[in-house]
Amino acid sequence: MGSGIQASLSGRYATALFELAADAHAIDMVEASLTRVRAAIDQSDEFAALIASPVVSRADAAKAVAAAAEMIDVDDTTTKFLGVLAQNRRLSELPAIIRAFRALAANHRGETTAEIVSAHPLTDDQVDALKQQLRARVGREVAVDLSVDPSLLGGLVVKIGSQMIDSSIKTRLNSLAHAMKG
């Protein structure tokens, strides 16, 4: 496991969850559950507000997270982990924990992880085509961590390790505005 991941708070939580999942031979199941949790964060303003809110009591947060986990069919290990995050007031770290867990799982499978931010949700065909292009570029399988940021307006931002490819319209407009000033 990468010491870089373990250096952050979210990385330590992700590493702990990964080790629990590995011991239970449930890495794929936990990763699938975390994918559903990530989708719930992206699709539900209420769920996103719950994990971000510092004013929700630990007990209420734990109950709400347990109910949400049951609704989106999350495995027992991940459900218990979400409860621990609620008790420790670390739900706000959840998106970073999910990214770190995916990186650990991808590394375990011998894959590289690419973080992809798009202005709009990508279709399955677009994701497959992107994976093929990234695989050709890096020379091995690429797992993708998708997120949506409407402020990009269009295009993509792709991060693989320390490399970043930014083809977003937002960046192009900012570059144009900067060039016009100077």
Disulfide bonds with the S-S distance in Angstrom:
none
